[in-house]
Amino acid sequence: MEKRTELEKMIVELKLAKRELVLLGKNTNIVDEKIKNIEKRLASENVMEVR
């Protein structure tokens, strides 16, 4: 459960960073990739918890 919370926290922090980049008119591809990768890890954690 603690790992899931940490991953969710990372996603929130990255989304806030992405918001700042968008407001500055900067490219968000790197942040988008990081968010996607963490969401995949979070999904795999959910699968492990169900088992």
Secondary structure, 3 states (H helix, E strand, C coil): CHHHHHHHHHHHHHHHHHHHHHHHCCCCHHHHHHHHHHHHHHHHHHHHHHC
